[in-house]
Amino acid sequence: MSVLTYALVAVSGHSRWPHHFAFPLLFLVMALAVALDSLGRPARLATAALVLVYWASLAVRLPAVFIPPESAREKDQLLAFVREEGLDRSTLQVHSSWGTYYIAQLFGDPGRMLVYLRAAPDDCLQLERFRDVALAHRRPVLLISARRWERVQTPAVESVLGPPLRSWQFGGWRAVEYAPSISPGPSPRP
């Protein structure tokens, strides 16, 4: 069952990051430990040698390692800034990254409000719903994204939320605050 669980996680399109494998790997390691306990000394030594070869191969693969932008330290710095400035308790957070959305769900003010925006922010109907919720709670909208400015400040965002009030950038990550109104006027280009 542990091998089947690990195999299902390995072939899933939703398992992209190392932390997705931690839980099924635990079952696999425990099952291997139980299986090895019943084997003789030569089998245990052979298994130990294979484990050592695998861990030694990490040293060979280390130079090719890179940190994807979605896992960059700047993301964590931006989210810490949002919490420190109290933006988590005073805004409706709209996250275009599942990672920032998930972390913001775990940490921050108990009164935080946040939503996950799956696609680029150019769906006017969805943006209008966010705007209406923000207005109903008398909060500005805080859009958090790692997308280029042109993909954050789309014509739909500009027409529904209006011009950005403030913007903070941490590496490739940015948080942009909007104070939406029912009918925003034309806005200047940043």
C-alpha positions as CSV (number, residue, x, y, z in Angstrom):
1,M,0.0,0.0,0.0
2,S,2.9,2.4,0.7
3,V,4.4,1.8,-2.7
4,L,1.0,2.3,-4.3
5,T,0.5,5.6,-2.4
6,Y,3.9,6.8,-3.4
7,A,3.3,5.9,-7.0
8,L,0.0,7.7,-7.1
9,V,1.6,10.8,-5.7
10,A,4.5,10.6,-8.1
11,V,2.3,10.4,-11.2
12,S,-0.2,13.1,-10.0
13,G,0.0,16.4,-11.9
14,H,-0.7,18.2,-8.5
15,S,2.6,16.9,-7.0
16,R,5.2,19.3,-8.2
17,W,7.2,20.2,-5.1
18,P,9.4,18.2,-2.7
19,H,7.0,18.8,0.3
20,H,4.3,16.9,-1.6
21,F,6.3,13.7,-1.3
22,A,7.1,13.9,2.4
23,F,4.0,12.2,3.6
24,P,3.9,9.3,1.1
25,L,7.7,8.9,1.5
26,L,7.2,8.4,5.3
27,F,5.0,5.4,4.6
28,L,7.4,4.0,2.0
29,V,10.4,4.3,4.4
30,M,8.4,2.6,7.2
31,A,7.3,-0.3,4.9
32,L,10.9,-0.8,3.8
33,A,12.1,-0.8,7.4
34,V,9.6,-3.5,8.3
35,A,10.5,-5.5,5.2
36,L,14.2,-5.2,5.9
37,D,13.8,-6.3,9.5
38,S,12.6,-9.7,8.2
39,L,15.5,-10.2,5.7
40,G,19.0,-11.5,6.5
41,R,22.2,-9.5,7.0
42,P,23.3,-9.6,3.3
43,A,20.0,-8.1,2.1
44,R,20.2,-5.3,4.8
45,L,23.8,-4.5,3.8
46,A,22.8,-4.3,0.1
47,T,19.9,-2.0,1.0
48,A,22.2,0.2,3.1
49,A,24.6,0.4,0.2
50,L,21.8,1.5,-2.2
51,V,20.7,4.1,0.3
52,L,24.2,5.5,0.5
53,V,24.6,5.6,-3.3
54,Y,21.3,7.5,-3.6
55,W,22.4,10.1,-1.0
56,A,25.8,10.4,-2.5
57,S,24.2,11.1,-5.9
58,L,22.7,14.2,-4.4
59,A,26.2,15.7,-4.3
60,V,26.5,15.1,-8.0
61,R,23.0,16.6,-8.7
62,L,23.5,19.7,-6.4
63,P,25.1,22.0,-9.0
64,A,22.0,21.7,-11.3
65,V,19.6,22.7,-8.5
66,F,17.8,26.0,-8.9
67,I,15.1,27.7,-6.8
68,P,11.9,28.3,-8.8
69,P,10.4,31.8,-8.6
70,E,7.4,30.4,-6.8
71,S,9.6,29.3,-3.9
72,A,11.8,32.4,-3.7
73,R,12.7,33.9,-0.4
74,E,11.1,37.2,-1.6
75,K,7.7,35.6,-1.4
76,D,8.2,34.9,2.3
77,Q,9.5,38.5,2.8
78,L,6.5,39.9,1.1
79,L,4.1,37.9,3.2
80,A,5.9,38.8,6.4
81,F,5.7,42.5,5.3
82,V,1.9,42.2,4.8
83,R,1.6,40.8,8.3
84,E,3.9,43.3,9.9
85,E,2.1,46.3,8.3
86,G,-1.3,45.0,9.3
87,L,-2.4,44.6,5.7
88,D,-3.6,41.1,6.5
89,R,-6.3,42.5,8.9
90,S,-7.2,45.6,6.9
91,T,-7.5,44.4,3.3
92,L,-9.2,41.8,1.1
93,Q,-6.1,39.8,-0.1
94,V,-6.4,38.5,-3.7
95,H,-3.6,35.9,-4.3
96,S,-2.6,34.8,-7.8
97,S,-0.3,32.2,-6.4
98,W,-1.5,29.1,-4.6
99,G,1.6,29.2,-2.4
100,T,1.1,32.7,-1.1
101,Y,-2.6,32.0,-0.6
102,Y,-1.9,28.8,1.4
103,I,0.7,30.5,3.6
104,A,-1.5,33.5,4.2
105,Q,-4.3,31.1,5.3
106,L,-1.9,29.6,7.8
107,F,-0.4,32.8,9.3
108,G,-1.7,36.2,10.0
109,D,-4.5,38.1,11.7
110,P,-7.5,36.0,12.7
111,G,-9.8,38.5,10.9
112,R,-7.9,38.2,7.6
113,M,-9.9,37.9,4.4
114,L,-8.3,36.3,1.3
115,V,-9.2,34.6,-1.9
116,Y,-7.3,32.7,-4.6
117,L,-7.4,34.0,-8.1
118,R,-6.6,31.0,-10.4
119,A,-6.2,32.8,-13.7
120,A,-4.7,36.2,-14.7
121,P,-6.7,39.1,-13.3
122,D,-8.7,39.9,-16.4
123,D,-12.1,38.3,-15.5
124,C,-14.2,41.4,-14.8
125,L,-17.1,39.4,-13.2
126,Q,-14.7,37.8,-10.7
127,L,-13.0,41.1,-10.0
128,E,-16.4,42.8,-9.5
129,R,-17.3,40.1,-6.9
130,F,-14.0,40.8,-5.1
131,R,-14.6,44.5,-5.3
132,D,-18.1,44.1,-3.9
133,V,-16.9,42.0,-0.9
134,A,-14.2,44.6,-0.2
135,L,-16.6,47.4,-0.3
136,A,-19.1,45.6,1.9
137,H,-16.4,45.1,4.5
138,R,-14.9,48.6,3.9
139,R,-11.5,47.2,3.0
140,P,-9.2,47.9,0.1
141,V,-8.1,45.1,-2.2
142,L,-4.5,43.8,-1.9
143,L,-3.5,41.9,-5.1
144,I,-0.5,39.7,-4.4
145,S,1.3,38.2,-7.4
146,A,4.6,37.3,-9.0
147,R,3.4,38.2,-12.5
148,R,4.8,41.1,-14.6
149,W,3.2,44.5,-14.0
150,E,1.3,44.2,-17.3
151,R,-0.2,41.0,-16.1
152,V,-1.2,42.4,-12.7
153,Q,-2.5,45.8,-13.8
154,T,-4.6,44.5,-16.6
155,P,-7.3,46.7,-18.3
156,A,-9.9,44.6,-16.3
157,V,-8.2,45.4,-13.0
158,E,-8.0,49.1,-13.9
159,S,-11.7,49.3,-15.0
160,V,-13.0,47.4,-11.9
161,L,-10.6,48.3,-9.1
162,G,-9.3,51.6,-10.4
163,P,-5.7,52.9,-10.1
164,P,-3.3,51.4,-7.6
165,L,-3.0,53.3,-4.4
166,R,0.3,51.7,-3.2
167,S,2.6,49.0,-4.5
168,W,5.4,47.1,-2.8
169,Q,7.9,44.9,-4.5
170,F,10.1,42.1,-3.1
171,G,12.2,40.7,-5.9
172,G,9.8,39.3,-8.5
173,W,6.9,39.5,-6.1
174,R,4.6,42.4,-5.6
175,A,1.6,43.5,-3.5
176,V,-0.6,46.2,-5.0
177,E,-3.3,48.0,-3.0
178,Y,-6.5,49.3,-4.6
179,A,-9.3,51.3,-3.0
180,P,-12.2,50.3,-5.3
181,S,-15.4,52.3,-5.8
182,I,-18.5,51.4,-7.7
183,S,-17.6,53.4,-10.8
184,P,-13.9,54.3,-10.9
185,G,-12.8,57.0,-13.3
186,P,-9.9,56.8,-15.7
187,S,-6.5,56.1,-14.0
188,P,-3.0,57.3,-14.8
189,R,-0.4,54.8,-16.0
190,P,2.1,53.9,-13.2
